[in-house]
């Protein structure tokens, strides 16, 4: 519940601090695009998900190694392979968020 409250507070602060952008006047003013906000939120969710995934991988591997120490090298190899695939998916998602942010106009 505290995580949801914190997330709501962060979004509220983000929207309140974006108010000066809407106050601009004159020719050539910026156009509001939700793409930048979406890219920022997408990058944040990607990193939170990756952190959760890495935590689950690490805890599962350590627990398995504690139960069967003789297969620890095989578990470590499998853990590294899965972590590399998770890191690749995270990197791809962050690149997509950066590209969306560069296209967004304010």
C-alpha angles and dihedrals in degrees: 000000000000090000091056091048091050092048091050091050092050092050091047092051090047092053094044093051091049091063096094089061090065092049095068118114139187136050118326094025119159121269117227113242123179089208093089093051090045091050091051094048090044092052091048093050090047092054093045090050092047092050091050091048094050090049092052092047092049095046093047092048095048091047091050092048091051091053096045113019092175092069095045095114092054091048091050092052092049090047092052092049093050092045090051091052090048091049090051092052090047092050091049091051093049091050090052090050091050091050091050090049092052091053094048115098126210 
